[in-house]
Amino acid sequence: METVKQIVSDPIHSPCKDMAGCANFKPELTAKSAQLVRQLRKQFGFKTQALREEQRKDRLTRLAEYQARRDMYAQGGVL
């Protein structure tokens, strides 16, 4: 944390030296923690951003198919 220069407008917003994650920062522990969070999200069924995006695309596809079918019926055609 000492090597990063931060512009702080108010001293209350600067991180404390003894704050968890700032003292003795180790990137490998951060990566391990992130992996554990991903594993727990998958285990307990929490949705990830990628899954939500996939579901949104599926919903939009179904909506487009519904609208196309409705338009065909309105024109007297059969799909």
N, CA, C and O atoms as a Tinker XYZ file with bonds, in Angstrom:
   316  protein
     1  N      0.813000   -1.181000    0.000000    73     2
     2  CA     0.000000    0.000000    0.000000    64     1     3
     3  C      0.861000    1.251000    0.000000    63     2     4     5
     4  O      0.428000    2.314000   -0.446000    81     3
     5  N      2.082000    1.120000    0.502000    73     3     6
     6  CA     2.948000    2.290000    0.575000    64     5     7
     7  C      3.447000    2.716000   -0.798000    63     6     8     9
     8  O      3.782000    3.883000   -0.996000    81     7
     9  N      3.501000    1.776000   -1.761000    73     7    10
    10  CA     4.024000    2.097000   -3.085000    64     9    11
    11  C      2.988000    2.776000   -3.968000    63    10    12    13
    12  O      3.346000    3.354000   -4.994000    81    11
    13  N      1.722000    2.719000   -3.596000    73    11    14
    14  CA     0.660000    3.319000   -4.395000    64    13    15
    15  C      0.407000    4.729000   -3.899000    63    14    16    17
    16  O      0.149000    4.954000   -2.717000    81    15
    17  N      0.486000    5.681000   -4.832000    73    15    18
    18  CA     0.206000    7.066000   -4.460000    64    17    19
    19  C     -1.270000    7.326000   -4.679000    63    18    20    21
    20  O     -1.796000    7.125000   -5.773000    81    19
    21  N     -1.924000    7.772000   -3.634000    73    19    22
    22  CA    -3.352000    8.051000   -3.718000    64    21    23
    23  C     -3.601000    9.514000   -3.375000    63    22    24    25
    24  O     -3.007000   10.071000   -2.452000    81    23
    25  N     -4.485000   10.106000   -4.136000    73    23    26
    26  CA    -4.893000   11.468000   -3.848000    64    25    27
    27  C     -6.126000   11.379000   -2.965000    63    26    28    29
    28  O     -7.163000   10.858000   -3.378000    81    27
    29  N     -6.008000   11.882000   -1.766000    73    27    30
    30  CA    -7.103000   11.800000   -0.801000    64    29    31
    31  C     -7.502000   13.215000   -0.434000    63    30    32    33
    32  O     -6.675000   14.004000    0.024000    81    31
    33  N     -8.768000   13.534000   -0.635000    73    31    34
    34  CA    -9.232000   14.876000   -0.332000    64    33    35
    35  C     -9.506000   15.065000    1.157000    63    34    36    37
    36  O     -9.422000   16.182000    1.669000    81    35
    37  N     -9.828000   13.995000    1.840000    73    35    38
    38  CA   -10.128000   14.059000    3.265000    64    37    39
    39  C     -9.407000   12.896000    3.940000    63    38    40    41
    40  O     -9.504000   11.769000    3.455000    81    39
    41  N     -8.693000   13.123000    5.034000    73    39    42
    42  CA    -7.946000   12.039000    5.685000    64    41    43
    43  C     -8.816000   10.870000    6.136000    63    42    44    45
    44  O     -8.311000    9.757000    6.280000    81    43
    45  N    -10.077000   11.088000    6.358000    73    43    46
    46  CA   -10.953000   10.007000    6.813000    64    45    47
    47  C    -11.129000    8.950000    5.725000    63    46    48    49
    48  O    -11.470000    7.806000    6.024000    81    47
    49  N    -10.895000    9.330000    4.441000    73    47    50
    50  CA   -11.087000    8.403000    3.337000    64    49    51
    51  C     -9.849000    7.594000    2.986000    63    50    52    53
    52  O     -9.924000    6.694000    2.151000    81    51
    53  N     -8.708000    7.893000    3.606000    73    51    54
    54  CA    -7.503000    7.119000    3.305000    64    53    55
    55  C     -7.528000    5.800000    4.076000    63    54    56    57
    56  O     -8.010000    5.759000    5.208000    81    55
    57  N     -7.014000    4.723000    3.478000    73    55    58
    58  CA    -7.039000    3.428000    4.166000    64    57    59
    59  C     -6.063000    3.409000    5.339000    63    58    60    61
    60  O     -4.984000    3.999000    5.282000    81    59
    61  N     -6.464000    2.728000    6.388000    73    59    62
    62  CA    -5.603000    2.574000    7.557000    64    61    63
    63  C     -4.512000    1.559000    7.236000    63    62    64    65
    64  O     -4.741000    0.625000    6.468000    81    63
    65  N     -3.342000    1.732000    7.812000    73    63    66
    66  CA    -2.234000    0.815000    7.570000    64    65    67
    67  C     -2.515000   -0.573000    8.134000    63    66    68    69
    68  O     -2.017000   -1.568000    7.608000    81    67
    69  N     -3.313000   -0.648000    9.205000    73    67    70
    70  CA    -3.596000   -1.943000    9.825000    64    69    71
    71  C     -4.924000   -2.541000    9.356000    63    70    72    73
    72  O     -5.380000   -3.547000    9.900000    81    71
    73  N     -5.539000   -1.927000    8.357000    73    71    74
    74  CA    -6.803000   -2.423000    7.842000    64    73    75
    75  C     -6.584000   -3.773000    7.163000    63    74    76    77
    76  O     -5.573000   -3.977000    6.491000    81    75
    77  N     -7.527000   -4.686000    7.340000    73    75    78
    78  CA    -7.395000   -6.019000    6.745000    64    77    79
    79  C     -7.264000   -5.902000    5.243000    63    78    80    81
    80  O     -8.039000   -5.189000    4.606000    81    79
    81  N     -6.308000   -6.582000    4.675000    73    79    82
    82  CA    -6.073000   -6.531000    3.247000    64    81    83
    83  C     -5.020000   -5.525000    2.845000    63    82    84    85
    84  O     -4.456000   -5.632000    1.756000    81    83
    85  N     -4.737000   -4.552000    3.692000    73    83    86
    86  CA    -3.709000   -3.561000    3.372000    64    85    87
    87  C     -2.361000   -3.940000    3.974000    63    86    88    89
    88  O     -1.317000   -3.706000    3.366000    81    87
    89  N     -2.384000   -4.521000    5.157000    73    87    90
    90  CA    -1.145000   -4.948000    5.801000    64    89    91
    91  C     -0.779000   -6.334000    5.287000    63    90    92    93
    92  O     -1.621000   -7.232000    5.278000    81    91
    93  N      0.452000   -6.518000    4.865000    73    91    94
    94  CA     0.961000   -7.805000    4.369000    64    93    95
    95  C      0.100000   -8.354000    3.229000    63    94    96    97
    96  O     -0.321000   -9.510000    3.272000    81    95
    97  N     -0.157000   -7.547000    2.231000    73    95    98
    98  CA    -0.979000   -7.951000    1.092000    64    97    99
    99  C     -0.285000   -9.036000    0.294000    63    98   100   101
   100  O      0.883000   -8.897000   -0.066000    81    99
   101  N     -1.004000  -10.121000    0.014000    73    99   102
   102  CA    -0.467000  -11.229000   -0.771000    64   101   103
   103  C     -1.449000  -11.545000   -1.899000    63   102   104   105
   104  O     -2.571000  -11.972000   -1.626000    81   103
   105  N     -1.060000  -11.347000   -3.147000    73   103   106
   106  CA    -1.965000  -11.581000   -4.277000    64   105   107
   107  C     -2.464000  -13.019000   -4.368000    63   106   108   109
   108  O     -3.595000  -13.252000   -4.795000    81   107
   109  N     -1.639000  -13.984000   -3.974000    73   107   110
   110  CA    -2.077000  -15.380000   -4.066000    64   109   111
   111  C     -3.231000  -15.671000   -3.106000    63   110   112   113
   112  O     -4.103000  -16.482000   -3.417000    81   111
   113  N     -3.245000  -15.016000   -1.945000    73   111   114
   114  CA    -4.367000  -15.197000   -1.018000    64   113   115
   115  C     -5.638000  -14.564000   -1.578000    63   114   116   117
   116  O     -6.734000  -15.097000   -1.406000    81   115
   117  N     -5.484000  -13.427000   -2.245000    73   115   118
   118  CA    -6.636000  -12.777000   -2.861000    64   117   119
   119  C     -7.217000  -13.657000   -3.963000    63   118   120   121
   120  O     -8.436000  -13.792000   -4.070000    81   119
   121  N     -6.358000  -14.253000   -4.776000    73   119   122
   122  CA    -6.829000  -15.143000   -5.839000    64   121   123
   123  C     -7.521000  -16.369000   -5.247000    63   122   124   125
   124  O     -8.545000  -16.814000   -5.765000    81   123
   125  N     -6.967000  -16.914000   -4.170000    73   123   126
   126  CA    -7.568000  -18.075000   -3.518000    64   125   127
   127  C     -8.937000  -17.723000   -2.936000    63   126   128   129
   128  O     -9.874000  -18.516000   -3.027000    81   127
   129  N     -9.052000  -16.550000   -2.345000    73   127   130
   130  CA   -10.332000  -16.108000   -1.792000    64   129   131
   131  C    -11.370000  -15.914000   -2.894000    63   130   132   133
   132  O    -12.534000  -16.277000   -2.726000    81   131
   133  N    -10.949000  -15.343000   -4.014000    73   131   134
   134  CA   -11.869000  -15.143000   -5.137000    64   133   135
   135  C    -12.353000  -16.484000   -5.676000    63   134   136   137
   136  O    -13.525000  -16.625000   -6.024000    81   135
   137  N    -11.451000  -17.478000   -5.747000    73   135   138
   138  CA   -11.832000  -18.809000   -6.203000    64   137   139
   139  C    -12.825000  -19.443000   -5.240000    63   138   140   141
   140  O    -13.779000  -20.091000   -5.671000    81   139
   141  N    -12.611000  -19.264000   -3.947000    73   139   142
   142  CA   -13.519000  -19.806000   -2.940000    64   141   143
   143  C    -14.911000  -19.170000   -3.059000    63   142   144   145
   144  O    -15.924000  -19.857000   -2.925000    81   143
   145  N    -14.954000  -17.878000   -3.306000    73   143   146
   146  CA   -16.236000  -17.189000   -3.474000    64   145   147
   147  C    -16.965000  -17.728000   -4.700000    63   146   148   149
   148  O    -18.172000  -17.965000   -4.647000    81   147
   149  N    -16.235000  -17.927000   -5.819000    73   147   150
   150  CA   -16.859000  -18.492000   -7.025000    64   149   151
   151  C    -17.409000  -19.891000   -6.748000    63   150   152   153
   152  O    -18.501000  -20.240000   -7.198000    81   151
   153  N    -16.640000  -20.684000   -6.002000    73   151   154
   154  CA   -17.073000  -22.046000   -5.678000    64   153   155
   155  C    -18.340000  -22.023000   -4.815000    63   154   156   157
   156  O    -19.264000  -22.799000   -5.058000    81   155
   157  N    -18.388000  -21.150000   -3.821000    73   155   158
   158  CA   -19.562000  -21.077000   -2.947000    64   157   159
   159  C    -20.775000  -20.553000   -3.707000    63   158   160   161
   160  O    -21.893000  -21.020000   -3.489000    81   159
   161  N    -20.563000  -19.580000   -4.604000    73   159   162
   162  CA   -21.684000  -19.067000   -5.409000    64   161   163
   163  C    -22.273000  -20.185000   -6.264000    63   162   164   165
   164  O    -23.491000  -20.298000   -6.395000    81   163
   165  N    -21.408000  -21.003000   -6.841000    73   163   166
   166  CA   -21.877000  -22.121000   -7.662000    64   165   167
   167  C    -22.575000  -23.173000   -6.799000    63   166   168   169
   168  O    -23.611000  -23.712000   -7.188000    81   167
   169  N    -22.004000  -23.462000   -5.632000    73   167   170
   170  CA   -22.555000  -24.488000   -4.739000    64   169   171
   171  C    -23.945000  -24.117000   -4.242000    63   170   172   173
   172  O    -24.829000  -24.972000   -4.179000    81   171
   173  N    -24.146000  -22.854000   -3.891000    73   171   174
   174  CA   -25.428000  -22.438000   -3.332000    64   173   175
   175  C    -26.368000  -21.835000   -4.366000    63   174   176   177
   176  O    -27.462000  -21.387000   -4.022000    81   175
   177  N    -25.953000  -21.819000   -5.620000    73   175   178
   178  CA   -26.846000  -21.419000   -6.697000    64   177   179
   179  C    -27.017000  -19.932000   -6.897000    63   178   180   181
   180  O    -28.009000  -19.501000   -7.486000    81   179
   181  N    -26.079000  -19.136000   -6.422000    73   179   182
   182  CA   -26.168000  -17.705000   -6.688000    64   181   183
   183  C    -25.822000  -17.459000   -8.144000    63   182   184   185
   184  O    -24.913000  -18.089000   -8.686000    81   183
   185  N    -26.532000  -16.557000   -8.769000    73   183   186
   186  CA   -26.323000  -16.287000  -10.187000    64   185   187
   187  C    -25.108000  -15.391000  -10.374000    63   186   188   189
   188  O    -24.888000  -14.443000   -9.620000    81   187
   189  N    -24.337000  -15.709000  -11.380000    73   187   190
   190  CA   -23.196000  -14.877000  -11.732000    64   189   191
   191  C    -23.621000  -13.919000  -12.832000    63   190   192   193
   192  O    -24.700000  -14.065000  -13.407000    81   191
   193  N    -22.791000  -12.957000  -13.120000    73   191   194
   194  CA   -23.108000  -11.979000  -14.153000    64   193   195
   195  C    -23.279000  -12.671000  -15.509000    63   194   196   197
   196  O    -24.182000  -12.322000  -16.269000    81   195
   197  N    -22.425000  -13.643000  -15.815000    73   195   198
   198  CA   -22.509000  -14.339000  -17.101000    64   197   199
   199  C    -23.828000  -15.099000  -17.219000    63   198   200   201
   200  O    -24.446000  -15.105000  -18.284000    81   199
   201  N    -24.258000  -15.732000  -16.147000    73   199   202
   202  CA   -25.513000  -16.480000  -16.172000    64   201   203
   203  C    -26.697000  -15.534000  -16.345000    63   202   204   205
   204  O    -27.625000  -15.835000  -17.096000    81   203
   205  N    -26.673000  -14.401000  -15.660000    73   203   206
   206  CA   -27.763000  -13.428000  -15.818000    64   205   207
   207  C    -27.816000  -12.913000  -17.246000    63   206   208   209
   208  O    -28.902000  -12.726000  -17.796000    81   207
   209  N    -26.653000  -12.680000  -17.856000    73   207   210
   210  CA   -26.611000  -12.204000  -19.237000    64   209   211
   211  C    -27.164000  -13.266000  -20.182000    63   210   212   213
   212  O    -27.888000  -12.941000  -21.123000    81   211
   213  N    -26.830000  -14.526000  -19.939000    73   211   214
   214  CA   -27.341000  -15.620000  -20.770000    64   213   215
   215  C    -28.860000  -15.725000  -20.645000    63   214   216   217
   216  O    -29.551000  -15.924000  -21.644000    81   215
   217  N    -29.378000  -15.592000  -19.433000    73   215   218
   218  CA   -30.823000  -15.659000  -19.235000    64   217   219
   219  C    -31.523000  -14.487000  -19.898000    63   218   220   221
   220  O    -32.633000  -14.638000  -20.409000    81   219
   221  N    -30.886000  -13.315000  -19.896000    73   219   222
   222  CA   -31.473000  -12.138000  -20.546000    64   221   223
   223  C    -31.567000  -12.367000  -22.049000    63   222   224   225
   224  O    -32.578000  -12.035000  -22.668000    81   223
   225  N    -30.514000  -12.934000  -22.638000    73   223   226
   226  CA   -30.529000  -13.210000  -24.078000    64   225   227
   227  C    -31.606000  -14.231000  -24.421000    63   226   228   229
   228  O    -32.291000  -14.089000  -25.434000    81   227
   229  N    -31.763000  -15.263000  -23.586000    73   227   230
   230  CA   -32.808000  -16.263000  -23.815000    64   229   231
   231  C    -34.187000  -15.626000  -23.750000    63   230   232   233
   232  O    -35.052000  -15.929000  -24.572000    81   231
   233  N    -34.397000  -14.745000  -22.779000    73   231   234
   234  CA   -35.685000  -14.083000  -22.632000    64   233   235
   235  C    -35.990000  -13.213000  -23.843000    63   234   236   237
   236  O    -37.119000  -13.195000  -24.333000    81   235
   237  N    -34.973000  -12.487000  -24.329000    73   235   238
   238  CA   -35.174000  -11.641000  -25.502000    64   237   239
   239  C    -35.452000  -12.476000  -26.748000    63   238   240   241
   240  O    -36.242000  -12.069000  -27.600000    81   239
   241  N    -34.812000  -13.636000  -26.862000    73   239   242
   242  CA   -35.058000  -14.526000  -27.995000    64   241   243
   243  C    -36.489000  -15.040000  -27.961000    63   242   244   245
   244  O    -37.171000  -15.052000  -28.986000    81   243
   245  N    -36.945000  -15.465000  -26.791000    73   243   246
   246  CA   -38.333000  -15.935000  -26.671000    64   245   247
   247  C    -39.319000  -14.825000  -26.989000    63   246   248   249
   248  O    -40.343000  -15.070000  -27.626000    81   247
   249  N    -39.023000  -13.614000  -26.555000    73   247   250
   250  CA   -39.893000  -12.479000  -26.832000    64   249   251
   251  C    -39.955000  -12.198000  -28.331000    63   250   252   253
   252  O    -41.031000  -11.930000  -28.867000    81   251
   253  N    -38.816000  -12.259000  -29.008000    73   251   254
   254  CA   -38.793000  -12.020000  -30.451000    64   253   255
   255  C    -39.571000  -13.107000  -31.191000    63   254   256   257
   256  O    -40.292000  -12.814000  -32.145000    81   255
   257  N    -39.427000  -14.356000  -30.756000    73   255   258
   258  CA   -40.176000  -15.448000  -31.385000    64   257   259
   259  C    -41.671000  -15.266000  -31.182000    63   258   260   261
   260  O    -42.454000  -15.505000  -32.102000    81   259
   261  N    -42.076000  -14.847000  -29.994000    73   259   262
   262  CA   -43.488000  -14.613000  -29.700000    64   261   263
   263  C    -44.030000  -13.495000  -30.586000    63   262   264   265
   264  O    -45.126000  -13.616000  -31.132000    81   263
   265  N    -43.276000  -12.415000  -30.734000    73   263   266
   266  CA   -43.730000  -11.295000  -31.549000    64   265   267
   267  C    -43.823000  -11.685000  -33.023000    63   266   268   269
   268  O    -44.754000  -11.268000  -33.712000    81   267
   269  N    -42.875000  -12.477000  -33.513000    73   267   270
   270  CA   -42.913000  -12.917000  -34.905000    64   269   271
   271  C    -44.132000  -13.808000  -35.146000    63   270   272   273
   272  O    -44.800000  -13.679000  -36.172000    81   271
   273  N    -44.420000  -14.700000  -34.217000    73   271   274
   274  CA   -45.584000  -15.582000  -34.345000    64   273   275
   275  C    -46.874000  -14.768000  -34.313000    63   274   276   277
   276  O    -47.798000  -15.035000  -35.081000    81   275
   277  N    -46.937000  -13.788000  -33.440000    73   275   278
   278  CA   -48.121000  -12.939000  -33.330000    64   277   279
   279  C    -48.329000  -12.148000  -34.617000    63   278   280   281
   280  O    -49.462000  -11.986000  -35.071000    81   279
   281  N    -47.243000  -11.656000  -35.203000    73   279   282
   282  CA   -47.346000  -10.901000  -36.455000    64   281   283
   283  C    -47.831000  -11.791000  -37.599000    63   282   284   285
   284  O    -48.626000  -11.356000  -38.432000    81   283
   285  N    -47.356000  -13.030000  -37.638000    73   283   286
   286  CA   -47.795000  -13.953000  -38.666000    64   285   287
   287  C    -49.287000  -14.239000  -38.548000    63   286   288   289
   288  O    -50.003000  -14.258000  -39.549000    81   287
   289  N    -49.754000  -14.463000  -37.311000    73   287   290
   290  CA   -51.184000  -14.716000  -37.099000    64   289   291
   291  C    -52.007000  -13.493000  -37.469000    63   290   292   293
   292  O    -53.112000  -13.632000  -37.994000    81   291
   293  N    -51.490000  -12.294000  -37.206000    73   291   294
   294  CA   -52.216000  -11.071000  -37.533000    64   293   295
   295  C    -52.353000  -10.898000  -39.046000    63   294   296   297
   296  O    -53.326000  -10.312000  -39.520000    81   295
   297  N    -51.379000  -11.409000  -39.805000    73   295   298
   298  CA   -51.427000  -11.300000  -41.249000    64   297   299
   299  C    -52.200000  -12.462000  -41.879000    63   298   300   301
   300  O    -52.349000  -12.519000  -43.100000    81   299
   301  N    -52.691000  -13.384000  -41.052000    73   299   302
   302  CA   -53.477000  -14.491000  -41.557000    64   301   303
   303  C    -52.652000  -15.710000  -41.909000    63   302   304   305
   304  O    -53.197000  -16.689000  -42.419000    81   303
   305  N    -51.396000  -15.682000  -41.660000    73   303   306
   306  CA   -50.520000  -16.810000  -41.967000    64   305   307
   307  C    -50.405000  -17.747000  -40.774000    63   306   308   309
   308  O    -50.846000  -17.441000  -39.666000    81   307
   309  N    -49.807000  -18.883000  -41.033000    73   307   310
   310  CA   -49.568000  -19.865000  -39.964000    64   309   311
   311  C    -48.074000  -20.111000  -39.933000    63   310   312   313
   312  O    -47.431000  -20.244000  -40.974000    81   311
   313  N    -47.545000  -20.170000  -38.763000    73   311   314
   314  CA   -46.105000  -20.392000  -38.625000    64   313   315
   315  C    -45.777000  -21.852000  -38.638000    63   314   316
   316  O    -44.608000  -22.223000  -38.532000    81   315
